[in-house]
């Protein structure tokens, strides 16, 4: 699962690739809990690296589609 986090007063986004087996609902609850207080949102990416973002600096959080739903190529529907 891919997550894109916008940072307040920054043109750059933080992209985190979570493990394929990451529980989407659990991660969303972590984000909501961090945004509700003066805390830090900590996520662990596919390579085991920990990424922390101060909740007060988060502008938005975008959850990507699961890998199984990605469309690759120039096919038409």
C-alpha positions as CSV (number, residue, x, y, z in Angstrom):
1,X,0.0,0.0,0.0
2,X,1.3,3.4,-0.9
3,X,0.7,6.5,1.2
4,X,1.4,10.1,0.2
5,X,1.6,12.7,2.9
6,X,1.5,16.4,2.2
7,X,3.5,18.6,4.5
8,X,2.3,22.1,5.6
9,X,4.2,24.9,3.9
10,X,6.2,22.5,1.7
11,X,5.9,21.8,-2.0
12,X,7.3,18.3,-1.5
13,X,5.3,15.2,-0.5
14,X,6.4,12.3,1.6
15,X,5.7,8.9,-0.1
16,X,5.8,5.8,2.0
17,X,5.5,2.3,0.5
18,X,4.0,0.0,3.2
19,X,4.2,-3.8,3.1
20,X,1.7,-5.5,0.9
21,X,0.1,-7.1,3.9
22,X,-0.4,-3.7,5.7
23,X,-3.9,-3.4,7.2
24,X,-5.5,-0.3,5.5
25,X,-8.0,0.3,8.3
26,X,-5.4,0.0,11.0
27,X,-3.1,2.5,9.2
28,X,-6.0,4.9,8.8
29,X,-6.8,4.7,12.5
30,X,-3.1,5.4,13.2
31,X,-3.3,8.5,11.0
32,X,-6.5,9.7,12.7
33,X,-5.1,9.2,16.2
34,X,-1.9,11.1,15.3
35,X,-3.9,14.0,13.8
36,X,-6.1,14.2,16.8
37,X,-3.3,15.1,19.2
38,X,0.1,16.7,19.3
39,X,2.0,13.6,18.4
40,X,4.1,12.1,15.7
41,X,2.8,9.7,13.0
42,X,5.2,6.8,12.7
43,X,5.0,4.4,9.8
44,X,7.3,1.5,8.8
45,X,8.0,1.1,5.1
46,X,8.6,-2.1,3.1
47,X,12.4,-2.0,3.9
48,X,11.8,-1.7,7.6
49,X,12.7,2.0,7.8
50,X,10.7,4.1,10.3
51,X,9.3,7.4,9.0
52,X,8.0,10.0,11.5
53,X,6.0,13.1,10.7
54,X,4.8,15.6,13.3
55,X,1.0,15.5,13.2
56,X,0.8,19.3,13.3
57,X,2.7,19.5,10.0
58,X,0.5,17.1,8.0
59,X,-1.6,18.9,5.4
60,X,-3.2,15.8,3.9
61,X,-2.9,12.0,3.7
62,X,-3.6,10.1,0.5
63,X,-4.0,6.3,0.5
64,X,-3.0,4.7,-2.8
65,X,-4.9,1.8,-4.4
66,X,-3.8,-1.7,-3.5
67,X,-1.3,-3.2,-5.8
68,X,-3.9,-5.7,-7.2
69,X,-5.9,-2.8,-8.5
70,X,-3.2,-1.0,-10.4
71,X,-3.5,-0.8,-14.2
72,X,-0.3,-0.9,-16.2
73,X,0.1,-0.2,-19.9
74,X,-1.9,1.4,-22.6
75,X,-4.9,-1.0,-22.7
76,X,-8.4,0.2,-23.2
77,X,-11.5,-0.7,-21.2
